[in-house]
Amino acid sequence: MTSCEWRERRELALSQARRVVVKVGSAVLAGERGVDAAVVASLATQIAGLVGQGKDVLLVSSGAVAAGREVLGERYDPASLPHRQAASAIGQSRLMHAYDLEFSRHGRTVAQVLLTREDLDNRERYLNLRNTLVTLFDLGVVPVVNENDPVAVAELVYGDNDCLGGLLVGAVGADLFVNLTSARGVFAANPDECPDAAPIAVIDDIGEIDLDAICGGKTRLGTGGMHSKLLSARRVAQLGVPTLILAGREPDALTRAFAGEEVGTFIPPEGKPIPRRKFWLAYHHEPQGTLVVDDGAACALHEHGKSLLPAGIVDVAGDFSPGAMVRVVTGAGITIGVGLTNYGASDLRKIMGLKSSRIAQVLGEATYPEAVHRDNLLIDPAI
């Protein structure tokens, strides 16, 4: 497409978006002494303006740990998970107080929602969360979501709110994901290493971009960096949802973007969206094991959309039960898919390489002819 066509597509996507997830990072919110009140005030004004236009806005906000660590001062150890949890417990109330104060100036109510990965992994809790968020939208309330650091443990933390924001796009059925960052968008090269690098207005094929080539390290205050922002954009693009990456500290950047000004980087969705169920299966669960497949199986999966049969499996790694999420990789270790396995690891080791007709002979019964059915398999996951 031409630049004019991309501009029109961007304007259409923003004007038609009725439900928006906005994520703001610590590097945007944190000032020299905790949460920057001026940034919170500006953000509240802009989001309240969008709500006033009839849009549902969910705000995913970092900043609690940054706010708390300023209170703790020299007592804070950034390498300690308990210290991070303690800082979040101290800072979260300060962060929400700032939001409550600023949104109330515009006649808007905010609601605090704290989550761990387990809340989205569990299907019942996931649906309950979605119902709560939709009800808040119906009431004209702005949900403010953050990771529940004080009760999270190492294996439950999301690691960054870019991931959490992307997952919530699917949970609430958002039409647009806006990621507010410390940069003016995505640059053609790491600006720390290449000062002359220019921002990119549009990334027309997020699935093909080399993230490592254009992304540098994480920010001092944040945990995600541009890599995690683009990874989340790649994920939501699979849902048919575009992403807009903006400079969160630029004056009225969000308002200007929705008014049609070409600021930040626009990332359009993929042509054919995946079902939301597959999105939930792929990105709300950590793989419990790995299935290594031969070239024939890899081609059948990737090029023809087939199910994974035991005959195509050459190795099984990990110890998992039936129904577990597993990673599917080539012999070279390249991930081509993730999905729910019909058999546990021990049974798969017995039937790998065999035709489906021999499953009953080996296991005593053939519950399924497939190791992973295509309905429970996502090819080319953004992981």
N, C-alpha and C positions, 0 to 999 in steps of 0.2 A: 504493500500500500504506500501511497505518497504521504508526505508529512501532513498535507491538508486533510487527507482521509483519516489519518490517525487522530488528528486534532478533533475532527467531527465525531469520531468514535468515542473519544475520551469525554467530550462534552455531553454526548448522549448518555454514556454510562453514569456520569455524575448526576445529571438532571433527572434520570429515571430511577435512581437508587432510592428506595423507600425505607430500607433497613441497613444501617451502617455500623460496622465495628471499627472503632477508633482505638488504636493502641499508642500509648505514649511511654517512652522509656525514661529510665533514671537520669540519663545524660541530659535529657531535656528539662526535667522537673527540678533537679537538684541544683541549688545555688551554693554559695560559699558557706551558708549557715543553715543547712537543712533544705527543706522544700522552698523553692522560689515562689513566693506569694504572687508576684507579678505574672509569672508563667501560668500558674493555676487560674488566676483571674482571667487572663486572656483566653485560656482554653475553655473555661466555663462560659464565657461570653459567646465564643464561636459555636460551641455545641448547643447552647440554648437557642442560638439563632437557627440552627438546623432543625431542632425540635419544633421551633415555631413555624417552620416551613412544612411541618407534617411528617418529618422523618423520625423513625425510631433510631436512637443512637445508644449503643452499648460502649462504654469506655473501659478499656483494659489498661490499668494504670500500674506502672512500677513506682518506685520512689519510697516505699516504706522502709526498706533497709537503709537507703541513703539518708533518710530523715533520722532514723534511730541511731545510726552510727555517729552522727554529728553530736547527739546528746551524750553518747558514751565516751566520745573523745578517744584518749589514749588507751582506755580500757578495752576498746574494740579490737578483736583479732580477726582480720578478714579471712584467714585460712580456717577458722573454726566454724563448723556448721551450727553448733549451739549458740555462738555469738551472733551469727547471721539471723538465727531464729529470734534471739532476744532483741536484736536491733529492729527486726520487723515488728515484733510485739509492741515495742516502744513507739516506733515511727508510724505504724498503721493508723492509730487514733489521730495523730497529728495530721496525717495526709487526708483522712476523711473529714476532719474538722475544717481543713482548708477548702475542700470541695464543697462541703455543706454550706459554708459561709458564702462562697462565691456564686454557687448556683442559686441560692436563695435570693440573691440580689436580682435575679431574673425571673423569680417566681417559680423556680423549678426545684423538685425534690430529688435527692439522690438516694440510692440504696446500695449498701455494701454487700458484696458477694465474694467470699473467700473460698478458693478451690484447691484441691490436690488432684493429682493425676487419677487417683482412685475414683473421684467423683465423676469423671468422664469415662473411665474404663468400665464401670458398672452400668449396664444398660438401663436398669430401673432408676438409678440415681441420675443418670444422664437425661432420661425423659422427664424426671421430676424437675431437674434444673431448667430444662427447656421450657417447661410449663410455667415455672416461676418467672423466668425472664420475659416470656411473652405477656404474662399478666402485668408485670411492671411496665412494659411498653404500653399496654392498653390503658393503664392508669396515668400515663404521661410522666412516668418516673424514669430517670436516667440511672441504669445499673452501673456501678463502678466495681469492676472485677479485678482481683489480684490473686496471686498464688498465696496459699495459706501457709506461709513460711514457718510460723511458730509451732505448727503441729506436723509439718512435713518432715520426712526423713530422706536420707540420700537417694534411695531408690524410688521415691515418690515425687520428687521435685521435677518440675517441667524444665528447669534450667534457665529458661528465659521466657518472658511474656510474649515474645514474637510467636513462639509455638502455641502458647495458650490462646492468643488472639486468633490465630489461624484455625484452631480447633473450634472456637466459639462461632466463627463464621458459619461452619456447618451446623452447629447446634441450633442457632437461632434463624437459619435460613437467610443470612444477610445477602445483600445485593452488591456490597462494596466493602473492601477492607482498606482502611487508611492507617498507615504506619508513620507516626511522627518520630523523627529521629534527630540527631544532632547535625547531620549532614544535609546538604541542599538537594539530596536525591542520590541516585546511583551514578557513580562516575565510571568513565571508560577504563580507568586504571586507578589504583590506590593513590589518592591525592597526597598521602603522607610520603609516598615514594616518588610520585610523579606530580610535582606542583602544577604543571600545565594541563593536567587531565581535566576534561570538560564533563559536566553532568550530562546524562543521557535523558532525553525527553521521553522516549518510548523504548521499552524492551519488547520487541514484537514476537519473540519466541522464547519464553522463560524456560521451557523444557530443554532447550539446546544450549543455553548459556553456560559457560565455564565459570562456576561460582568462585573457585579458588584463584582464578586468574585475575579477577577484578576486586576481590575482597581482601582487606587487611585484617589486623587484629581487632580484638574487642576494645570498646571504650573503657576508660578507667573506672567510671561509675557503673556502667551497664554490664550485662552478662552476655549479650547477644551478638552485637556487631552486625555489619551489613550482611554477612553470610547467612545468619539466621533469619534476617528479614527477607532475603531473596528466597530462602528455602520455604518459608511460610507462604510467600507469594506464589511459588511453584505449586504448593499444595492446593491453595484455594483456587488457582487457575484450573486445576483438574475438576473442580466443582462448577466451573463456568462463572467464577466470580473474579472481577478485576481487582488489582491492588494499586493504591496510590501512595508513594513514599514521599513524604514532605519534611521540610525543615521545621521542627516543632517550635523553635525559638524565633523564627522569622515573624514579624508582625502580621497577624491576621492571615497566615498562610492557608489555613483551612477554609476560611470564608472566601478568600480570593480564588482558591481552586474551584469551589462550587459556583463562584460567579463567572467562571469561564477563563480565568487567567491560567496560562500554561506554566505552572510552577511544579517543581518536583519531578518524579519519574512515574510514568503510567505503565502498568503491566497488564495487558489485556488477558482475558481468559483463553483457555484452549477451546478448539472448535467443538469438540464433542465431550460434554461433561460426564463424569462418572456418577453412578448412583450414590446418594448420600450414605446409604448403608455400607457400601464398599469403603467410602471415605472414613466412616467411623471405625470399621474393622481394621483398616490399615494403619491409622494414625493414633488411635486411642489405646493401642496395646503394644507392648514391647515384645518382639519376637523371642520365643522361648527356645528355638533351635534353628538349624539350617539344613536344607535339603540341597545337595549338589546334583545337578542334572547334566545329562549329556547334550551334545550339540543338536541332536534331533529333537529332543524334548524342548530345548530352549527355543528352537525355531517354531515348533508347534505352539508354544505358549505366546511368544512375542509376535509372530507374524500371522498366526491363524486363530488366535483366541481360544485355544483348546484347553481342556482340563489337564492337570498333571497326573499321569498314570504311573504306577509303580515301576513299569518297565523303563521309564526314562530317568530314574533315580540311580545315581552311582555311589552316593555316600550320604550318611545321616549323622549330623552332629548335634549333641545336646541330649537332654533327658526330659521329655515332655509327654503329655497325655493327649488322647484324642480331643480335638476341638481347640488345641493350642494354636496361637499365631506363630508361623514359621517363616523364615526368610528362604527364598528360592534363588540359588546362585549358580553360575556356570563353573566349569572346572577352573577357570582363571580367577574365580572369586568375585565376579561382577554380579551385583544384585539385579535380577530381572523381575522380581515380584515378591509379594508377601501375601500370605493367605492362611486360612484355617485348615489344619490337617484333619483328615478323617480317621487317621490311625496314630497311635502313640509311637514313640521312637523305637521301642523294642520290636514291635510288629513290623514297622517299616524296614528295619534292618533285615528282617527275615524275608520280606517280599520284594525288596528293591531289585530292579533288574528283571523281574518276572512279568510275564503277561498277566493281565487281570484275570484270565480264566484259571490261573493256578493259585489265586489267593485262598480260595476255600480249601484246596488241597494242603496248603502249608499252615494256614491258621485255624482250620476246622470250620470256618464260615467266611463268607465274603459279604460283609455288610455293605461295602461300597466298592465299585470298580475303580474309582479314582482315589489317588492319594490326597489331592486337593481339587475340589470342583471349581470350575471357572467362575461360578456365581460367588464363590468365597475367595476369589483371587484378584489382586490388583497388580497389573503389569506396569513396569516403569514407575515405581513409587518414588516420591520425593523424600528420601531418607538419607 
